């Protein structure tokens, strides 16, 4: 296991994302960008981002996927990109995008932003990873202008969890993958209700499946094991701590090759959500 991976397991959650920031830019953006593109297109069809006096929030920007797409497609759109991880925001700043302001803020406490600020409040693959997702939604409601638009991407079924569960159940028959989020936050009916509970109206949800486009098994294994992403680490790190890496990893890799098409056919279930304040 890499020295960085050793470090990640000893850090608080926010610092785990910080350690993962560089690898996230290289590997994870490949998975998240198509969903972000689809969300932005949907949001723009409902409430154009090219109109005058619009301003967008990219909440939990990470390495800046949403911000980069917005800047490319809507060059005059002011954007505020927030994240609790300074190294993640540094990835955004390196892109030197005009009309983008980066703020270090916790999604559950956007204290540095006044209410009714944004015409468009967007967040992709962030809410499920915060300690209080409903509070984060309520904060997005607070900072969105009346009649403003909310846009979210959320993970549904994850491509690798079944293969990991199949592997680990050789040692723990009742094993269930320990996702960061509770199952309720990957349930489309409950997600719609949570958005309504935060105060939003006209909630619409689409379910899409996007191919992961791994070119070969090795590309997937690098993404899974070497990105230091906190979500897959929740699966494998407890077993590595037990000294079982040399046993479990080859089993997992064989299952991926033999039963899952070498990861070439993996896809991800994603929920796109739009709503109005």
C-alpha positions as CSV (number, residue, x, y, z in Angstrom):
1,X,0.0,0.0,0.0
2,X,1.3,3.5,-0.8
3,X,2.6,5.9,1.9
4,X,-0.2,8.3,0.9
5,X,-2.9,5.6,1.5
6,X,-1.4,4.9,4.9
7,X,-1.7,8.6,5.7
8,X,-5.2,9.0,4.5
9,X,-6.6,6.4,6.9
10,X,-5.2,8.4,9.9
11,X,-6.7,11.7,8.9
12,X,-10.1,13.3,9.5
13,X,-12.6,13.1,6.7
14,X,-11.9,16.5,5.2
15,X,-8.1,15.8,5.1
16,X,-8.8,12.6,3.4
17,X,-10.4,14.5,0.5
18,X,-7.4,16.9,0.6
19,X,-4.9,14.0,0.2
20,X,-7.0,12.6,-2.7
21,X,-7.2,16.0,-4.5
22,X,-4.5,15.4,-7.2
23,X,-5.5,11.8,-8.0
24,X,-9.2,12.9,-8.0
25,X,-8.4,15.4,-10.8
26,X,-6.8,12.7,-12.9
27,X,-9.1,9.7,-12.3
28,X,-12.4,10.6,-10.7
29,X,-13.3,13.5,-13.1
30,X,-13.5,10.9,-15.8
31,X,-16.5,9.4,-14.1
32,X,-18.2,12.5,-12.8
33,X,-17.9,14.9,-15.8
34,X,-20.5,13.3,-18.1
35,X,-23.1,13.5,-15.3
36,X,-22.2,17.1,-14.7
37,X,-22.6,17.9,-18.4
38,X,-26.0,16.3,-18.4
39,X,-27.1,18.2,-15.3
40,X,-26.0,21.5,-16.7
41,X,-27.7,20.9,-20.0
42,X,-31.0,20.1,-18.1
43,X,-30.7,23.1,-15.8
44,X,-30.0,25.4,-18.7
45,X,-33.0,24.2,-20.6
46,X,-35.2,25.1,-17.7
47,X,-33.5,28.3,-16.6
48,X,-31.0,29.6,-19.1
49,X,-27.5,30.3,-17.6
50,X,-26.7,32.8,-20.4
51,X,-29.3,35.4,-19.3
52,X,-28.3,38.7,-17.7
53,X,-28.0,39.0,-13.9
54,X,-27.4,35.3,-13.3
55,X,-24.9,34.0,-10.8
56,X,-24.1,30.3,-10.1
57,X,-22.9,28.4,-7.0
58,X,-20.8,25.3,-7.4
59,X,-21.2,23.9,-3.9
60,X,-18.6,21.2,-3.0
61,X,-16.7,22.0,-6.2
62,X,-14.0,19.4,-5.6
63,X,-11.5,19.8,-8.4
64,X,-13.9,22.1,-10.3
65,X,-15.6,19.9,-12.8
66,X,-18.9,21.9,-12.8
67,X,-17.1,25.2,-12.7
68,X,-15.0,24.3,-15.7
69,X,-18.0,23.2,-17.7
70,X,-19.9,26.3,-16.8
71,X,-17.0,28.6,-17.7
72,X,-16.6,26.9,-21.1
73,X,-20.2,27.0,-22.0
74,X,-21.2,30.3,-20.4
75,X,-18.2,32.7,-20.5
76,X,-19.9,35.6,-18.9
77,X,-21.4,33.7,-16.0
78,X,-20.1,34.7,-12.5
79,X,-19.4,31.6,-10.4
80,X,-18.7,31.0,-6.7
81,X,-17.0,27.7,-6.1
82,X,-17.0,26.4,-2.6
83,X,-15.3,23.5,-0.9
84,X,-14.0,22.7,2.6
85,X,-10.8,21.3,1.2
86,X,-8.1,23.9,0.4
87,X,-6.1,21.4,-1.8
88,X,-9.3,20.8,-3.8
89,X,-9.8,24.5,-4.3
90,X,-6.1,24.9,-5.3
91,X,-6.9,22.5,-8.2
92,X,-9.6,24.9,-9.3
93,X,-7.4,28.0,-8.9
94,X,-4.7,26.4,-11.1
95,X,-7.1,26.5,-14.0
96,X,-7.1,30.3,-13.8
97,X,-10.8,30.6,-14.9
98,X,-12.1,34.1,-15.2
99,X,-15.1,35.3,-13.2
100,X,-14.6,32.4,-10.7
101,X,-14.3,33.1,-6.9
102,X,-13.2,30.3,-4.7
103,X,-14.3,30.1,-1.1
104,X,-13.3,27.7,1.7
105,X,-16.7,26.8,3.2
106,X,-18.4,23.9,4.8
107,X,-21.5,22.9,2.8
108,X,-23.6,22.7,6.0
109,X,-22.6,26.3,7.0
110,X,-22.2,28.7,4.0
111,X,-21.8,31.5,6.5
112,X,-19.8,33.8,4.2
113,X,-22.7,33.9,1.6
114,X,-25.8,36.0,2.0
115,X,-29.2,34.6,1.5
116,X,-30.9,34.8,-1.9
117,X,-27.6,35.2,-3.7
118,X,-27.7,32.7,-6.5
119,X,-30.0,32.2,-9.5
120,X,-28.5,28.7,-9.9
121,X,-27.2,26.5,-7.1
122,X,-25.5,23.4,-8.3
123,X,-23.8,20.5,-6.5
124,X,-22.5,17.2,-7.9
125,X,-21.7,14.2,-5.8
126,X,-21.2,16.1,-2.7
127,X,-24.3,15.9,-0.5
128,X,-24.0,12.1,0.1
129,X,-20.5,12.6,1.6
130,X,-21.3,15.3,4.2
131,X,-22.2,14.5,7.7
132,X,-25.5,16.4,7.6
133,X,-26.8,16.3,4.0
134,X,-30.2,17.7,4.9
135,X,-28.6,20.7,6.5
136,X,-26.5,21.2,3.4
137,X,-29.6,21.2,1.3
138,X,-31.2,23.7,3.6
139,X,-28.2,26.0,3.2
140,X,-28.4,25.7,-0.6
141,X,-32.1,26.8,-0.3
142,X,-31.1,29.8,1.9
143,X,-28.5,31.1,-0.6
144,X,-30.7,30.5,-3.7
145,X,-32.8,33.4,-4.9
146,X,-36.6,33.1,-5.0
147,X,-37.6,31.3,-8.2
148,X,-33.9,30.2,-8.5
149,X,-32.9,26.8,-9.7
150,X,-31.3,23.9,-7.8
151,X,-29.4,21.2,-9.7
152,X,-27.9,18.1,-8.1
153,X,-26.1,14.9,-9.1
154,X,-26.3,12.0,-6.7
155,X,-24.8,8.5,-6.9
156,X,-27.3,5.6,-7.1
157,X,-26.0,2.0,-7.6
158,X,-22.2,1.9,-7.7
159,X,-20.5,-0.3,-10.3
160,X,-17.9,-1.9,-8.0
161,X,-19.8,-2.6,-4.8
162,X,-21.3,-6.0,-6.0
163,X,-17.9,-7.3,-7.0
164,X,-16.3,-6.2,-3.8
165,X,-19.1,-7.7,-1.7
166,X,-18.7,-11.0,-3.7
167,X,-15.0,-11.0,-2.9
168,X,-15.3,-10.2,0.8
169,X,-18.1,-12.7,1.5
170,X,-15.6,-15.5,1.1
171,X,-14.4,-14.3,4.5
172,X,-17.5,-12.6,6.0
173,X,-20.7,-14.2,4.5
174,X,-23.1,-11.3,5.5
175,X,-20.8,-8.5,4.4
176,X,-22.4,-5.4,2.9
177,X,-20.4,-2.6,1.3
178,X,-20.0,0.2,3.9
179,X,-20.9,3.2,1.8
180,X,-20.3,6.7,3.1
181,X,-23.9,7.5,2.8
182,X,-27.0,5.8,4.2
183,X,-29.1,3.9,1.7
184,X,-31.8,6.6,1.9
185,X,-29.5,9.0,0.1
186,X,-29.3,6.7,-2.9
187,X,-33.1,6.1,-3.1
188,X,-34.8,8.2,-5.7
189,X,-38.1,8.5,-3.9
190,X,-36.5,9.6,-0.7
191,X,-34.2,12.0,-2.4
192,X,-37.1,13.8,-3.9
193,X,-38.7,14.1,-0.5
194,X,-35.5,15.4,1.1
195,X,-35.3,18.2,-1.5
196,X,-38.9,19.1,-0.9
197,X,-38.3,19.1,2.9
198,X,-35.5,21.6,2.4
199,X,-38.2,24.0,0.9
200,X,-37.7,23.5,-2.8
201,X,-40.7,22.9,-5.2
202,X,-41.3,21.5,-8.6
203,X,-38.8,18.7,-7.9
204,X,-37.9,16.6,-10.9
205,X,-35.6,13.6,-11.0
206,X,-34.0,11.6,-13.8
207,X,-32.1,8.4,-13.5
208,X,-29.3,7.8,-16.0
209,X,-26.6,5.2,-16.4
210,X,-23.3,6.2,-17.7
211,X,-20.5,4.0,-18.8
212,X,-17.3,4.2,-16.9
213,X,-15.2,3.6,-20.0
214,X,-12.3,1.9,-18.4
215,X,-10.0,0.8,-21.2
216,X,-8.7,-2.3,-19.4
217,X,-8.8,-3.8,-15.9
218,X,-5.6,-2.1,-14.8
219,X,-7.1,1.3,-15.4
220,X,-10.0,0.4,-13.1
221,X,-7.7,-1.1,-10.4
222,X,-5.7,2.2,-10.4
223,X,-8.9,4.2,-10.0
224,X,-10.1,1.9,-7.2
225,X,-7.0,1.3,-5.2
226,X,-4.6,4.2,-6.0
227,X,-6.7,7.3,-6.1
228,X,-7.0,7.5,-2.3
229,X,-10.7,8.2,-2.8
230,X,-12.4,7.9,0.6
231,X,-15.3,5.9,-0.8
232,X,-13.5,2.8,-2.1
233,X,-11.1,3.1,0.8
234,X,-14.0,2.4,3.2
235,X,-14.3,-1.0,1.5
236,X,-10.7,-2.2,1.3
237,X,-8.8,-0.4,4.1
238,X,-10.3,-2.3,7.0
239,X,-9.1,-5.5,5.3
240,X,-5.7,-4.1,4.6
241,X,-5.4,-3.2,8.3
242,X,-6.0,-6.9,9.0
243,X,-3.1,-7.8,6.8
244,X,-5.3,-9.4,4.1
245,X,-4.4,-7.2,1.1
246,X,-2.3,-10.0,-0.5
247,X,-5.2,-12.4,-0.2
248,X,-8.2,-10.2,-1.0
249,X,-6.8,-8.0,-3.8
250,X,-5.9,-10.8,-6.2
251,X,-9.3,-12.4,-5.6
252,X,-11.1,-9.1,-6.3
253,X,-9.0,-8.6,-9.5
254,X,-9.8,-12.1,-10.7
255,X,-13.5,-11.6,-10.1
256,X,-13.4,-8.3,-12.0
257,X,-11.7,-10.0,-14.9
258,X,-13.7,-13.2,-15.0
259,X,-17.2,-12.1,-14.0
260,X,-17.4,-8.4,-14.7
261,X,-15.8,-8.2,-18.2
262,X,-12.6,-6.7,-16.9
263,X,-14.5,-3.6,-15.8
264,X,-15.1,-2.6,-19.5
265,X,-18.9,-3.0,-19.1
266,X,-19.1,-1.1,-15.8
267,X,-21.6,1.7,-15.6
268,X,-22.8,4.0,-12.8
269,X,-26.3,4.9,-11.8
270,X,-26.7,8.6,-11.3
271,X,-29.7,10.7,-10.2
272,X,-30.1,14.1,-11.7
273,X,-32.3,16.4,-9.7
274,X,-33.6,19.9,-10.5
275,X,-36.0,22.0,-8.4
276,X,-37.1,25.6,-7.9
277,X,-37.1,27.8,-4.8
